[in-house]
Structure formats: structure tokens, C-alpha cells
Amino acid sequence: MMSVLENLFDSQDLPVSDRVEAWHDITASALIPNEFSIDRAAEFRASLHAVDLGGAQVTALTYASMTSRRTPQLIRQSDPEIYAVGLILRGEQVILQDRSEAPLGVGDLVVYSTSHPYQAVVEAPQGTAASVVVQIPRAMVPLSSNRVDRMLAARMSGREGVGGLLAGFLTHLATDTSPYRPADGQRLGGVLIDLITAWLAHHIDASDQTPAETRQHMQFLEIQDFIRRHLGDVELSPATVAAAHHISLRTLHRLFGSHAHGATIAFYIRRQRLTRARRDLADPRLSARPVHAIAARWGFLRPADFTRAFRTQYGITPSDYRYQIDDFETGTQNY
């Protein structure tokens, strides 16, 4: 098992005098070579975590105020022909490329290219800014490069629609500390490339160019997101999900069968509800809330049905699970 992102750099581990040069070296190897202008080098702070997800390189960064440049000379020396997609998590940033300028804030997305000169100006006067950057070879994006290039350095929202799905996925990758198997990386990379392709296609109105498999995967992700947002609705069912997405129940079952590793949509809904209920039962802030109230919050109106489903999934009743957690927290377990 491993966490998604590997810690590759933390300026706090280095002497102050070595931090800027080390940052230059790590970004050149983990991202691409750039020139940096840093006004207060003695106060410079930064970190970098990264992972390769089967062709999609994901990097989570924090950094102090600075300016970085991808110059024509650097491009002539080496050009991996990559699209970079950035999500701003903290601070403000401006990216300039091909006569376009994108002023970016928290929740904004942007795409830029390593094949064209660019400049990025970061403002983090009260600490460090933070972002997630995905690098994908242009050859892996099945869209017209001419049309994608017209979107370079354009500010796009990561708060709704396809952009919201992409931003949520990137934020989860950057913050999740759960263990993953090495084989999961290839699957996550495929999901990420599909999301970015659909996001780009949406903004250039090129959905007709998007492969059918990618469109289906995107629809599956949208349905998963819809289910997670409506778990507390007692009316949530395969039929209501199909109706909300204007597809037949048969199409919905076929979609889940091909993308959920054999799990049915009813099983997925039940498992998501049980996962949320289990989390609430383990939350000490909700210790005064009755078990049946937690069950109802996640769509289980009949306590007996909830107890049966919980015991089938976890091998213990909800009440016993809560007592077990309480005993662990208070140190009164019997060994």
C-alpha cells in the first residue's frame, strides 16, 4: 500500500541558503525547467508532492510569492510537448501565454502548454500559495491541438459542471492520505485523462471529437457525483437516477456494469450510505445523536433494515460498532 502523492521536497528540510537552488532543481525534474525570480530568497518556503498515474503526472505544490518563466531558449533545449492543467487551492496567480492572461484565484482552473513561452506570477503575501498541476502529453488528449491552443491561459471555473468534477478529483488526490495499491495508479490516471478530455471538449464545444468510451466514463462519474449528493434522499433509487440523467434504466444498469467492476447501482447506493453512516457513528461530535437518526440521515428509514445491512457489510451491529469506537477512544478496550 502507498499514499497517492509522494513527498519529494520540503524547504524546511534544507538550510535557507540552499532552498531556492533546490527548488529550481526539483521543479525541473518533477515538472519542467523554468526560470525563477524570487524577491525574498531568505524567506522562501515551498513543498512538492508528486505521482505518475500512468502518463498523467500529478503534482501538488505550495510556494511563496515568485515569478516563473518558460522561455524560448528553454523550449529549444527541451520540449516534452505537454499540456499542463492547474487548479488553484490557495493564493492568487496570473498566467500569461500567447497574448492571453488568466488572473486566477481559489477554485479556478487553467490549461497551458510547455511548447509556448509563458510566465506565471504568484502572490502569497501572508504565507504560501498552493496548487495542483497535472501534466499530460498532448498525444494523449484526443482533441484538435489547434482548438485546445486557443484556450491556453484562459481562466475557467472549477466550481460547477465538468470543471467542478475535475477540481474535486484533483483536490481529493492532493489531500487524500488513504493507502492505495500500485495498480490503482493506472486506473486513476485513466479517470483523470478522461476528465480532462471531457473538460477541454466542453469548453471548446468539441464533444463530438471525444471518444465514445470517454463520454461514457464521464457520464458514469457524473452519476456517481449525483448519487453522493443525494444519499439522504429516501426517494433515491436506480429509477430516479436514470430519470435525472435522461437515460433508460437499462442503459444505467449497463453503464454501471461496465464501469463499476460488476457492482450494481443499487449496491453502490447502499454501500455509499453505509460508508457515510459508519463515518458518523465514529464521529465523537455526533455521539449524542441516536443510531436511528444517523440511519435516517443517510436514507435508511427503517432501523431494522439499517442494522441488517450494516451487520452484513461490517460484521457488527451499528450500536456495537459505536461502543467499540467509544471504548477505543477512552482506552477501555479489553485485550
Secondary structure, DSSP 8 states (H G I E B T S, - for coil): -B-SSEEEEEGGGS-GGGHHHHHHHHHHHHS---EEE-TTGGG--EEEEEEEETTEEEEEEEE-SEEEEE-HHHHHH----EEEEEEEEESEEEEEETTEEEEE-TTEEEEEETTS-EEEEEE-TTS-EEEEEEEEEGGGS-S-HHHHHTTTT--EESSSHHHHHHHHHHHHHHH----B-TTHHHHHHHHHHHHHHHHHHHHHT-GGGS-HHHHHHHHHHHHHHHHHHTTT-TT-SHHHHHHHTT--HHHHHHHHHHHTTT--HHHHHHHHHHHHHHHHHT-GGGTTS-HHHHHHHTT--SHHHHHHHHHHHHSS-HHHHHHHHHHHHHT----
